[in-house]
Amino acid sequence: MTTFAPRKIVHIEISEGIPSLSSDGEYPVLYVVFWWYGIPLGHQEIWENELPMSRDQLAENALKTIAPTIEAHLLEQGIPLPEVFPVTNSGLNALMAWEPFLVKLREQLSAPASETVSVVICTRDRPEHLVRCLRSLQQLSQLPDEILVVDNAPSSDATKQLVAQIPGIRYVLEPRPGLSAARNTGIRHCTGEIIAFTDDDLTLHTDWIARLRQSFNDPKVMVVTGLVLAAELKTQSQFIFEKYWSFNRGYRVLTFDNDYFEKYKLLGVPAWRIGAGANMAFRRKAIELVGDFDERLGAGTSGCSEDSEFWYRVLAEGWTCRYEPTAVAYHCHRREMDSLRRQIFYYMRGHVTELLIRFERYKHWGNLVRIALLLPYFTNLFLFGFLKGRLRYSTLLEEVLGCFSGAKFYFKSKLAANSRSFLNNSKSPESV
């Protein structure tokens, strides 16, 4: 049964050496993320009763965690391996046998790409978060061609004043509330061939832009998302989010194409598996192909899912999305349970609204099937969720209420749009 214990996040860069681990007496669990030459390869939880752990023991644990990821990366990049690999030695020797392959992998991932990149950050009244995000952007190994901050329906000029103090950042005001409206404004005001989005409460790994840019080498790829790691796991709400709602889609490249779309079409394609809109980039051409973000969706309106609805359109029109785990961002999950519950309510509200908008746009019945399946899903979770641990119940009420609220929001906005259309038509000269 899942229980909560604070986790200390430890990042280990293997190319700099394997340390030994010991308990500091404060955290019962170490959440260890393994990297090699700036490439994230996996994570492992190490409990206090397993400590102290020697360098050789940690190397063995690391090898079990990261070997499948390395092999998948090498296969993706077309780098051949010997027929028998990894070597039969254990511990540090076996781990270091991977090094020549990782060096070659890093070289291929760092190959130059020529497309211009614009970074857009949509924010509202959170300058203390925004400043950390902007600082991380200024420390990237490859700088974007431009950075825009879209100030969405602010209650003060604090964000405008902050941006004015940082050179190289463009400020754009969008007075209409809603993340999709802010995203669309950012798209109209930027110039890059690739448009990358991140949120104000994220910080970026130094190779973020380089990895995103490199991931568009296939002309069929219109969207790339990246890995989002937790910045801290100190509170129960942060642990619950990471356990059940995580932005972390794993450490291997994933391709979402027409085969994926057709496989799930009858049950409502789970486009949300593609990644997180907080770590996302797409070709400007994608906007020309499928349209901009639906302004009924996103924070400040329905709640969320403006990103996955956009990805759904990309897939439905025959293009490809790619999850690239080497493009890394760090997110500080909400520390308080009340804040997490509100977040999950709006997640589910946006989710149901998105499914109804998908059906409205394409008449794909699988999206209504997906909504119909929510009732047995919640019933099953209520009856048997204890098998996953009592923490899984923490947001269950908000999930159910959010679903009903999403349906209400959609039909209310649909009615309002029809009323506006009727009034406009009645005032037109043709109707007189």
C-alpha positions as CSV (number, residue, x, y, z in Angstrom):
1,M,0.0,0.0,0.0
2,T,1.4,3.4,-1.0
3,T,2.3,5.7,1.9
4,F,4.0,9.0,1.9
5,A,7.5,9.7,3.0
6,P,9.5,12.8,2.1
7,R,12.0,12.2,-0.8
8,K,15.3,14.0,-1.2
9,I,16.0,14.4,-4.9
10,V,19.6,13.5,-5.8
11,H,21.0,14.0,-9.3
12,I,24.1,11.9,-10.2
13,E,26.1,12.7,-13.3
14,I,27.8,9.3,-13.9
15,S,30.5,10.8,-16.2
16,E,31.8,12.7,-13.2
17,G,32.0,9.5,-11.0
18,I,29.8,7.4,-8.8
19,P,29.5,8.5,-5.2
20,S,28.7,6.4,-2.2
21,L,25.4,7.2,-0.5
22,S,24.6,7.6,3.2
23,S,21.6,8.7,5.2
24,D,21.3,12.3,6.4
25,G,18.6,11.4,8.9
26,E,16.2,13.9,7.5
27,Y,14.8,12.1,4.4
28,P,13.6,8.4,4.6
29,V,13.9,8.1,0.8
30,L,16.4,9.2,-1.8
31,Y,14.9,9.9,-5.2
32,V,18.1,9.4,-7.4
33,V,18.1,10.5,-11.0
34,F,20.9,9.1,-13.1
35,W,22.5,11.2,-15.9
36,W,25.4,10.6,-18.3
37,Y,26.8,13.5,-20.3
38,G,23.7,15.5,-19.6
39,I,21.4,12.8,-20.8
40,P,18.8,11.6,-18.2
41,L,18.6,7.8,-18.1
42,G,16.4,6.9,-15.3
43,H,15.6,7.2,-11.6
44,Q,15.4,4.9,-8.6
45,E,14.1,5.3,-5.1
46,I,16.5,4.2,-2.4
47,W,15.1,3.8,1.1
48,E,17.0,4.6,4.3
49,N,17.3,0.9,5.3
50,E,19.4,0.3,2.1
51,L,21.9,2.9,3.2
52,P,24.8,3.3,3.4
53,M,25.4,2.2,-0.1
54,S,28.9,1.8,-1.6
55,R,30.0,3.1,-4.9
56,D,30.0,-0.3,-6.4
57,Q,26.5,-1.2,-5.1
58,L,25.2,2.1,-6.5
59,A,26.8,1.4,-9.8
60,E,25.1,-2.0,-10.0
61,N,21.7,-0.4,-9.1
62,A,22.3,2.3,-11.7
63,L,23.2,-0.2,-14.4
64,K,19.9,-2.1,-13.9
65,T,18.0,1.1,-14.1
66,I,19.7,2.8,-17.1
67,A,20.8,-0.1,-19.4
68,P,17.4,-0.5,-21.1
69,T,17.2,3.3,-21.7
70,I,20.7,3.4,-23.1
71,E,20.0,0.6,-25.5
72,A,16.7,2.3,-26.6
73,H,18.6,5.6,-27.3
74,L,21.3,3.9,-29.3
75,L,18.7,2.0,-31.3
76,E,16.9,5.3,-32.0
77,Q,20.1,7.0,-33.2
78,G,21.3,4.0,-35.2
79,I,24.4,3.4,-33.1
80,P,25.4,-0.3,-33.3
81,L,26.1,-2.4,-30.2
82,P,28.2,-5.6,-30.0
83,E,26.2,-8.8,-30.1
84,V,26.8,-9.5,-26.4
85,F,26.3,-6.5,-24.3
86,P,26.6,-5.3,-21.6
87,V,29.7,-7.0,-20.4
88,T,29.5,-9.7,-17.8
89,N,31.5,-7.7,-15.2
90,S,29.5,-6.2,-12.4
91,G,29.5,-2.8,-10.7
92,L,31.7,0.0,-11.9
93,N,33.5,-1.9,-14.6
94,A,30.2,-2.9,-16.3
95,L,28.9,0.6,-16.0
96,M,31.9,2.3,-17.5
97,A,31.8,-0.1,-20.5
98,W,28.9,2.0,-21.8
99,E,31.0,5.2,-21.9
100,P,32.1,5.1,-25.5
101,F,28.6,4.6,-26.6
102,L,27.3,7.4,-24.5
103,V,30.0,9.7,-25.8
104,K,28.9,8.9,-29.4
105,L,25.2,9.3,-28.4
106,R,25.9,12.8,-27.0
107,E,27.7,13.8,-30.2
108,Q,24.7,12.8,-32.3
109,L,22.2,14.5,-30.0
110,S,24.3,17.7,-30.1
111,A,24.5,17.9,-33.9
112,P,23.7,21.4,-35.1
113,A,20.3,22.4,-36.4
114,S,19.5,25.6,-38.2
115,E,15.9,26.4,-37.4
116,T,15.3,29.6,-35.4
117,V,13.6,29.1,-32.0
118,S,11.3,31.5,-30.1
119,V,10.5,30.8,-26.5
120,V,7.1,31.9,-25.2
121,I,6.3,32.1,-21.5
122,C,2.7,32.8,-20.5
123,T,2.3,34.1,-17.0
124,R,-0.1,35.8,-14.6
125,D,0.8,37.5,-11.4
126,R,3.7,35.2,-10.5
127,P,6.9,37.4,-10.9
128,E,8.7,35.4,-8.1
129,H,8.3,32.2,-10.2
130,L,9.0,34.0,-13.5
131,V,12.3,35.4,-12.5
132,R,13.7,31.9,-11.8
133,C,12.5,30.6,-15.1
134,L,14.0,33.5,-17.0
135,R,17.3,33.1,-15.3
136,S,17.5,29.4,-16.3
137,L,16.7,30.4,-19.9
138,Q,19.7,32.8,-19.9
139,Q,22.0,30.0,-18.9
140,L,21.2,27.6,-21.7
141,S,24.0,26.1,-23.8
142,Q,22.2,27.2,-26.9
143,L,20.2,30.4,-26.5
144,P,16.9,30.9,-28.3
145,D,16.6,33.5,-31.0
146,E,14.0,35.4,-28.9
147,I,12.2,35.1,-25.6
148,L,8.7,36.5,-25.1
149,V,6.8,36.9,-21.9
150,V,3.0,37.1,-22.4
151,D,1.4,38.8,-19.4
152,N,-2.1,37.4,-19.2
153,A,-4.8,39.6,-17.6
154,P,-2.5,40.9,-14.9
155,S,-3.8,42.5,-11.7
156,S,-0.7,44.8,-11.5
157,D,2.4,45.9,-13.5
158,A,4.8,43.7,-11.4
159,T,5.6,41.4,-14.3
160,K,6.1,44.3,-16.8
161,Q,8.5,45.9,-14.4
162,L,10.4,42.7,-13.9
163,V,10.8,42.0,-17.6
164,A,12.0,45.6,-18.1
165,Q,14.9,44.9,-15.8
166,I,16.1,41.9,-17.8
167,P,17.8,42.5,-21.1
168,G,16.8,40.5,-24.2
169,I,13.3,39.7,-23.1
170,R,10.2,41.0,-24.9
171,Y,7.1,41.8,-23.0
172,V,3.6,41.4,-24.5
173,L,0.3,42.2,-22.7
174,E,-2.7,40.0,-23.3
175,P,-5.7,41.5,-21.4
176,R,-8.1,38.6,-22.1
177,P,-7.8,35.9,-19.4
178,G,-7.0,32.4,-20.4
179,L,-3.9,30.4,-21.2
180,S,-4.9,29.6,-24.8
181,A,-5.5,33.3,-25.5
182,A,-2.0,34.0,-24.1
183,R,-0.4,31.2,-26.2
184,N,-2.1,32.5,-29.4
185,T,-0.9,36.0,-28.7
186,G,2.7,34.8,-28.1
187,I,2.5,32.9,-31.4
188,R,1.4,36.0,-33.3
189,H,4.2,38.1,-31.8
190,C,7.1,35.8,-32.2
191,T,9.1,35.0,-35.3
192,G,10.8,31.6,-34.8
193,E,10.4,28.7,-37.2
194,I,10.1,26.6,-34.0
195,I,8.0,27.9,-31.1
196,A,8.8,26.5,-27.6
197,F,6.6,27.0,-24.6
198,T,7.4,26.7,-21.0
199,D,5.6,27.8,-17.8
200,D,6.7,30.4,-15.3
201,D,7.0,27.8,-12.5
202,L,9.5,25.7,-14.4
203,T,13.3,25.9,-14.8
204,L,15.1,24.5,-17.8
205,H,18.1,22.2,-18.1
206,T,21.0,23.9,-19.9
207,D,20.6,21.7,-23.0
208,W,16.8,22.3,-23.3
209,I,16.8,24.3,-26.6
210,A,19.6,22.2,-28.2
211,R,17.6,18.9,-27.6
212,L,14.3,20.4,-28.7
213,R,15.8,21.8,-31.9
214,Q,17.5,18.6,-32.8
215,S,14.3,16.6,-32.4
216,F,12.7,18.2,-35.4
217,N,15.1,16.5,-37.9
218,D,12.1,14.4,-39.2
219,P,9.9,16.7,-41.4
220,K,6.8,14.7,-40.3
221,V,7.3,15.7,-36.7
222,M,5.2,18.8,-35.9
223,V,5.3,18.7,-32.1
224,V,8.0,17.8,-29.6
225,T,7.5,17.5,-25.8
226,G,10.2,16.9,-23.2
227,L,10.8,15.3,-19.8
228,V,9.6,17.2,-16.8
229,L,11.3,16.2,-13.5
230,A,10.0,17.1,-10.1
231,A,12.1,19.9,-8.5
232,E,11.2,18.6,-5.0
233,L,9.1,15.9,-3.3
234,K,9.0,17.1,0.2
235,T,5.3,17.3,0.9
236,Q,2.4,14.8,0.6
237,S,0.7,16.8,-2.2
238,Q,3.9,16.9,-4.2
239,F,4.3,13.1,-3.8
240,I,0.6,12.4,-4.8
241,F,1.0,14.5,-7.9
242,E,4.2,12.8,-9.0
243,K,2.8,9.4,-8.2
244,Y,-0.6,9.7,-10.0
245,W,-0.4,12.8,-12.3
246,S,3.3,13.1,-13.2
247,F,4.5,15.0,-16.2
248,N,7.4,12.4,-16.4
249,R,6.7,10.2,-19.4
250,G,9.8,8.2,-18.9
251,Y,13.4,8.3,-20.3
252,R,12.9,6.7,-23.7
253,V,12.0,8.5,-27.0
254,L,8.3,7.9,-27.8
255,T,6.7,8.5,-31.3
256,F,3.0,9.3,-31.6
257,D,1.9,8.9,-35.2
258,N,-1.0,7.8,-37.3
259,D,-0.6,4.2,-36.1
260,Y,-1.0,5.4,-32.5
261,F,-4.0,7.5,-33.5
262,E,-5.8,4.7,-35.3
263,K,-5.0,2.2,-32.5
264,Y,-6.9,4.3,-29.9
265,K,-9.4,6.2,-32.1
266,L,-12.5,4.1,-31.1
267,L,-11.8,4.7,-27.4
268,G,-10.7,8.3,-27.6
269,V,-7.0,8.8,-28.3
270,P,-5.1,9.5,-25.1
271,A,-3.2,12.5,-26.5
272,W,-2.3,13.6,-23.0
273,R,0.3,10.8,-22.9
274,I,2.4,12.8,-25.4
275,G,3.8,15.1,-22.6
276,A,3.2,18.4,-21.0
277,G,2.4,21.8,-22.5
278,A,4.8,23.2,-20.0
279,N,7.7,21.6,-22.0
280,M,6.6,21.7,-25.6
281,A,7.7,23.0,-28.9
282,F,6.2,22.9,-32.4
283,R,6.8,24.0,-35.9
284,R,5.1,27.3,-36.9
285,K,3.9,25.3,-39.8
286,A,1.7,23.3,-37.4
287,I,-0.4,26.4,-36.7
288,E,-1.0,26.8,-40.5
289,L,-1.9,23.1,-40.7
290,V,-4.3,22.6,-37.8
291,G,-5.1,26.1,-36.4
292,D,-4.2,27.8,-33.2
293,F,-5.1,26.9,-29.6
294,D,-8.8,26.6,-28.8
295,E,-9.5,29.5,-26.4
296,R,-12.2,27.6,-24.5
297,L,-9.4,25.4,-23.1
298,G,-6.6,26.1,-20.7
299,A,-6.0,27.7,-17.3
300,G,-8.3,30.7,-16.8
301,T,-11.1,29.2,-18.8
302,S,-12.1,25.4,-18.8
303,G,-9.0,24.5,-16.7
304,C,-6.4,22.8,-18.9
305,S,-6.0,20.4,-21.9
306,E,-5.4,23.1,-24.5
307,D,-2.1,21.4,-25.3
308,S,-3.5,17.8,-25.7
309,E,-6.4,19.1,-27.8
310,F,-3.9,20.7,-30.1
311,W,-1.8,17.5,-30.3
312,Y,-5.0,15.6,-31.1
313,R,-5.5,17.7,-34.2
314,V,-1.9,17.2,-35.2
315,L,-2.3,13.5,-35.1
316,A,-5.8,13.6,-36.7
317,E,-4.4,15.4,-39.7
318,G,-1.7,12.7,-40.2
319,W,1.3,14.4,-38.6
320,T,3.6,13.1,-35.9
321,C,4.4,14.1,-32.3
322,R,7.5,13.1,-30.5
323,Y,8.4,12.8,-26.8
324,E,12.1,13.6,-26.4
325,P,13.2,12.9,-22.8
326,T,16.6,14.6,-23.2
327,A,14.9,18.0,-23.4
328,V,14.5,18.4,-19.6
329,A,12.6,20.9,-17.4
330,Y,12.0,20.9,-13.6
331,H,8.7,21.6,-12.1
332,C,7.9,22.5,-8.5
333,H,4.6,20.7,-7.7
334,R,2.1,22.4,-5.5
335,R,3.1,22.0,-1.8
336,E,-0.4,22.2,-0.2
337,M,-3.2,19.7,-0.5
338,D,-5.9,22.4,-1.0
339,S,-3.9,23.7,-4.0
340,L,-3.4,20.3,-5.4
341,R,-7.1,19.5,-5.1
342,R,-8.0,22.7,-7.0
343,Q,-5.5,21.8,-9.7
344,I,-6.9,18.3,-10.2
345,F,-10.5,19.6,-10.3
346,Y,-9.5,21.9,-13.2
347,Y,-7.5,19.1,-14.9
348,M,-10.6,16.9,-15.1
349,R,-12.8,19.9,-16.0
350,G,-10.5,20.7,-18.9
351,H,-10.3,17.0,-19.8
352,V,-14.0,16.5,-20.3
353,T,-14.3,19.9,-22.1
354,E,-11.5,18.8,-24.4
355,L,-13.2,15.5,-25.3
356,L,-16.4,17.3,-26.2
357,I,-14.5,19.8,-28.3
358,R,-12.8,17.0,-30.1
359,F,-16.1,15.4,-31.0
360,E,-17.5,18.8,-32.0
361,R,-14.6,19.3,-34.4
362,Y,-14.1,15.8,-35.9
363,K,-17.2,13.7,-34.9
364,H,-14.9,11.0,-33.7
365,W,-17.2,9.0,-31.4
366,G,-14.4,7.5,-29.4
367,N,-14.2,10.8,-27.5
368,L,-17.8,10.3,-26.2
369,V,-16.9,6.7,-25.4
370,R,-14.0,8.0,-23.3
371,I,-16.4,10.2,-21.4
372,A,-18.8,7.3,-20.9
373,L,-16.0,5.2,-19.5
374,L,-15.3,7.7,-16.8
375,L,-18.2,6.6,-14.6
376,P,-17.1,2.9,-14.4
377,Y,-13.5,4.1,-14.0
378,F,-14.4,6.2,-10.9
379,T,-16.7,3.5,-9.5
380,N,-13.9,0.9,-9.8
381,L,-11.4,3.4,-8.3
382,F,-13.8,4.1,-5.4
383,L,-14.3,0.4,-4.7
384,F,-10.8,-0.9,-5.2
385,G,-8.6,2.2,-5.0
386,F,-7.4,1.0,-1.6
387,L,-5.2,-1.4,-3.5
388,K,-3.2,1.6,-4.7
389,G,-3.1,3.1,-1.3
390,R,-5.2,5.6,0.7
391,L,-3.4,8.5,-0.9
392,R,-5.1,7.7,-4.2
393,Y,-8.4,8.8,-2.7
394,S,-7.1,12.2,-1.8
395,T,-8.3,13.9,-5.0
396,L,-11.1,11.5,-6.0
397,L,-14.0,13.9,-5.2
398,E,-12.4,16.7,-7.1
399,E,-11.9,14.5,-10.1
400,V,-15.6,13.5,-10.2
401,L,-16.8,17.1,-9.7
402,G,-14.4,18.4,-12.3
403,C,-15.8,16.0,-14.9
404,F,-19.4,17.3,-14.3
405,S,-18.1,20.9,-14.3
406,G,-16.4,20.3,-17.6
407,A,-19.6,19.1,-19.3
408,K,-21.4,22.1,-17.9
409,F,-18.7,24.5,-19.0
410,Y,-18.7,23.1,-22.6
411,F,-22.5,23.3,-23.1
412,K,-22.7,26.7,-21.4
413,S,-20.0,28.1,-23.7
414,K,-21.6,26.4,-26.7
415,L,-25.0,28.1,-25.8
416,A,-23.3,31.5,-25.4
417,A,-21.6,31.1,-28.8
418,N,-24.8,30.2,-30.5
419,S,-26.6,33.1,-28.9
420,R,-23.9,35.5,-30.1
421,S,-24.1,34.1,-33.6
422,F,-27.8,34.4,-33.7
423,L,-27.7,38.1,-32.5
424,N,-25.0,38.9,-35.1
425,N,-27.0,37.3,-37.9
426,S,-30.1,39.1,-36.8
427,K,-28.3,42.5,-37.0
428,S,-26.8,41.8,-40.4
429,P,-28.2,43.7,-43.5
430,E,-29.2,40.4,-45.1
431,S,-31.6,39.6,-42.2
432,V,-33.5,42.9,-42.5
